[in-house]
C-alpha cells in the first residue's frame, strides 16, 4: 500500500504577506526601496459596484483588470468615462485593462490569473436580481455559487497568495430569527439568489479555514446609486418619478409597498470592500446602515425631491397614489411584481466593520432615493 502523502498546513497570514512581497519584487532587487505592486482583478467590473470600485482602486494607485463577457453589444457605460475622454483620466485609463472571459470557462480564467498576477480579486459578478432568480434559478446558482467555487479553486492553485473578496448579500439571511443581523446570524435564504449567495459565502469560510486562503465575504445589504440597473425597484422608482415629472411617463407600477430594506449608497460600500482586503486577517463583514426604509417611503422621497407630493389611498393590491397638485394617479400596486417569497425585516448591524475597518455609512434610506431621483432628472435634461 502506498502511504498517503502528508498534507501541508495552510500558510499563516504573516507567511502569506511575506510570500506576496517576495512575488512582487524582482529577483535581486532591493525590497526596501520598492512598494508592493498593487494589481487587482474585478469580476463584474461593468456593474454598479464594479464601476465605483474601479474608480476607488485607480485613485489608490492600482492597476485594475476587469473581466467582461463578449457580447454583440457593448455594456460598459458605467466605466467608459475611465477608458476614454478627458486628458485628466489618461493616466488612469492606461491602468485599466479589460479582458474577455467567462466565469464558467475556468481554463481561460486560470490562464488570465497567471498572466496578470493580481494581488487582490474582487468577485462581484453574477446574476444579481432577486426576483429574477425565481425565473432562472439554475443560472443564478451557477453564476453566483459554482463560479465562486471555481475561482477559489483557481486561486488555491496559484504559487503566491491572493486576497479574495466575495460580494455576498443580506439575502443569505432571508427570514432571520433575530434583528438586526450580525456575522453570527444563521443563514436562512428564501429565494434562489439567497441560496446561491449562502453557498458562496460558506465556501469562503471553508477555504479560509481549510486552505488558509485570505477570503472575505462582504454581506452587503441593499446599496443603490444612479448607476443601478433600471430593472431594480429603486431605480425603477427614481427614473419613473423623473419621467413622470418630465411628462414622458404616466404611471409607475410597483409590487409590495410595505417591503422594507436596509438601503445604503453604493459608493460608500465599495470603500468597505477595499478596506476588507487591507485588514490584517480575513473575516466576514456585515455592510449595512442599520436602518430600514419601505418601498413606499422610498417612492415618497424620490417624488418629493422632484417637487411632486404623493397621497396614498386604499390598501393592499388596491393601493395607489395621487399627485397632490393635480390629483392625477401616478402610482399603482401591481400583483405581477410581488415575489413568490419575500425576505423579512433585513436590517444589518455593521459594528464589526466599524470596529475593524473604521467603516460607517452616512447616506441612507430616503437620502439615497433623493440623490438617485435628482441624478435621473438631471440626466433626462442633459439628453
N, C-alpha and C positions, 0 to 999 in steps of 0.2 A: 504494500500500500504506500502510495506517495504521500508524505506528510504535507499537511496544509501549510501554505506559505503564511508567514506572520503578517499581520495587518498593522501597518504603521499608524501610530497615533496621530490625530489631526494636529497640524501645526498650531501653536499658540498664536494669539493675536499679535503679540510682540514679534514672534518669529515671522509672521506674515508681513508685518511692516518692514522688517529688515530685508526680507526677500524682495519685496516691492521696490525698495530703494536700490537694491543691487541690480534689479532688472532694468531700472530706468537710467542707470549710469553706464556709459560706455566703458568697455574694458580698459583699465589703466587710467581712467580719468580720476580727477580729484573730486570725490563726492562732496567734500566740504564746500566746494565752490559752485556746485550745481544744485538746482532745486529739482524735486521730483516732477517729471513730466506730467502735466495734467491733461489727460485724454479721457473722454467719456463717450460711451455709446448709448444712444437713446432709441428704444423701440417705441413706436407711436409718436414720433417727432412731429408729425404734421397735425396732431390733435391739439386740443386746448392746452392741456398741461404740458405737452411736449414742446409747444412753441414758447410758452413762458419759461420753462426750464432751460431751453436753449439760450434764450436771452440772458438768463441769470448766469449760466455757466460761461458764456462768452465774456460777460462782464467780469467774471472771476479769472479770466485768462486761460480758459480751457480751449483745447481743440475738440470740437464736438462732431461726432459721427452719428448719422441718423439712418435708421433702417426704414426704407419706404417700399411699398408694393408697386410693381409695374402695373399700370392701368392705361386704358386708352385715352383717359382724360386726366390732366393734372389736378391734384388736390392738395396744393401746397400754399394756399393763400395765406395761411397763418404764419408761415415762415418766409414768404417771398421777400419781404422787406429786409430780411437778414442776408439774402443772397445777391440781390441787385439793388441799384439805386444810388443813394447819396454817397459822396466820397467819404463821409464820416464813417460809413459802415464798411468801407473797402477792406480794412484790416481785419474786421470781424468776419466778413464773408469768406475770406481766404482760410479761416479756421473752422469753417462749417463745411462738412463733406457728407454728401448723401450717397447711400448705397442701395441698389435694388436688391431686394431679398424677401424672404417669407419665413415666418417662424416655423412653418411646417417642413421647411427644407433644411434639415439640420446639417447636412454636408456643407452647403454653401455658408451656413451660419458659422460653423466651426472654422472654415477657411477664412472668413472675414475676421473672426476674433483673433486668429493667429497673425493676420496681416496688420491690423490696426493696433493690437495690444492695448486695449483700453484699461485704464486704472479703475474706472467705475462704470457700471452698467445700470441704467435706469430702465426698468421694464414697465412701460406704460401702455403697450399695445394690447389690443383685444376688443372683442365685441362689448361695447360699454353701455348699451341701452337695456335697462332692467325689463321694461315692458316687452321689448322685442325678444328677450331671452325665452319667453314662453312660446314664441313662434319658431325660433331656431335654436332649440336647446342643445343640439349636438354641436353645432358650430360654436356656440357660446362656450361649451365645456372644452372643446378642442383648443380654441384660441386663448381662453383665459386660464385653463387648467393644464392641459397637456403641453402647451407651448412653454409654460413656466418650468415644467419638469425637464423638457428638452434643453432649455437654457441652463438650468442648474447643472445638468449632466455635462454640458459642454464646458462650463466654467470649471467644474471639478477636475476635468482632464487637462486643463492648462498647466504649464510648468511654472506659473507665477500666480500669486493671489490677486483676485479681483473683488472689489466691493460691489455688492448687488443690492439694488433697491427694487422691491416689488410694490406696485400700486395696488394695494388691497382695497377693501371697501367696507363701509359700515353695514352693507347688505349681508355680510357674513353672520351678523347677529340676528337679522330677520325679526323674530318675535322674542326679544330678550326678556329674561325673568326679572332683571333689575335695570334701573335707570338712575343716573347716567351710566353708560357702559365704559369699562376700562379695558386695559390689555388682558386682564384676567377673566373677563366675561366669556361664558361658554358660547361657542358658535351654535347658531340655530337658524340657518337660512330658510327662507320661504319661497324662493324663486330660483330658477336655473342659474342665473347670473351669480347670486349669492353662494350657491353650492360650488360653482367653479372657483370663485374667489376664495372660499373657505379651504378648498383643496390646495390651492396655490399657496395660501398663507401657511397652512400646516406643513407643506413641503419645505418652506423656508426654515421653519423651526427644526425639521428633521435634518436637513443638510447642514444647518448651523451646529447642531449638537453631534451629529454622526461624523461629519467630514471637516468640521472647522471652517466652513465657508462663512465669510463675512456677509451674511444675508439679513436684510432688514425689511420688514413689512410696514408700510405706512397705511394704517387703517383709516383712510380718509373718509370723512363724511362729505355730504354734498358740497361741492365748491364750484362756483359759477363765475362767468365773466362774459363780456361782449363777444368773446371767441367761442362760446358754447354753440354746439350744433343746433340747427333750427328744429330738430325733431325732439329736443329735450323740453320739458314743460316750462322751465324758467325762461328759456329763450323764446319759446312759442308765445309766452305771455308778453314779454317786453317788446318783441318785434310786432306782435299783434296790436299792442297799445299804440306803438308809433305809427303803424299803418292806418289804424282807425282814426287817429288824430289827423293824419295826412289825407284822409278820405279815400285811401286805397283798399280798405277792408271794412266790411260792415259788422261782422260778428266773430267772436272768439269762442270756440268750443273747448271746454275743459272737462276733466273727469272729477274725481273726488276732491272737492274743495276743502274738506276737513283734514286731508292728509297733511301731516306736519313733518318737517325735515330740519335738520341742523345745517343751515346754509352758511357757507363762508365764501371768501373771494379767492379765486384760483391763483392769482399772482403771489399771494401770501403763502399758499400751500406748497408751491414748488420750492420755496426757500427752505421749508422744513424737510423736503425730500433730500436736498443737497446737504443740509446740516446732519441728517441721519447718517450719511456716509462719511462724515468728518469726525464722528464721535469715536471715543476710544474703543468701545466694544459694540458689537451688533446686537440689536434688540428691536422689538416691535414697538410702534408708537401709535397711539390714538391721535388723529389730527382732526380737531373739531372746535367749534366755537362755544359749545356748552349751552346754547340757546336754540329754541325751536321756533319755527315760523310756519304758519299754514299756507296752503296754496292760495286761499282767499286773501290772507294778509299780504302775500307777495304781489298778487294782482292789484290790490288796492294801492299799494305803494308805487307800483310801476305806472299805473294810470295817473295817480296823483302827481308824480314827478313831471308829467306832461300836461298838467293843468286840467285833468278830467277827474271829477269826483264821481265815485260809484255808489249806488244804493242797491243793496241786495234784497231780494224778495223771495218768499216761499222757502222750501227746504228740500233736502234730498235731491233726487234726479230732476225735480221740477224747479230747482233754484235757478235764478237768473239775476242779472244786474243791469240797471239803467244808468245812463248818464244823468246827473242831476241838472245839468244846464239845458239839455234838450229833451229829456225824458225818453230818449231812444234806448232800446235794449241792445247792448253791445257784447254781452257775455251770457252764455248758457251752459248748463251742465249737460254733458252728453254721455250716456251709459257706455258708449263704444270705447271710451277712454279709461274705464275702470279696469284695474288689474284683477286677474283671477285670484290672486292672494296679495294682500297689502302688508308691508312691513309696519311694525307698530312702535311708536314712540322711540325712534332712534335719535338719541342725543348723547354726545360723547364727552368724556372727561379727559382733557388733554394735559393733565397735571404733570405726567411723566415727561412729555415733550417740553413743557415749560421748564421743568427742573433740570433736565439733562441737556437740552438743546438751546434753552433760552427762547423758545418759540411761543408766541402768543398772538392769535389773530386779532385784528382791530376792526375789520369791516365785516358786518354780519347781517343776516336776515334781510330786512326791508331796505337797508342801505345798499345791499348788493342789487336788489331789484331796481332801485333808483339809478344806480350807475349804469346798469345794463340798458334801461329804458332810455336814458339820456344819450348813450352811445348809439343806440339803434335810430333814435330820432335824428341825431347829427349825421349819421351815415346816409339816411334817406335824403336829407337836404343836400348832401355833398354829391349824390349820384345824379 
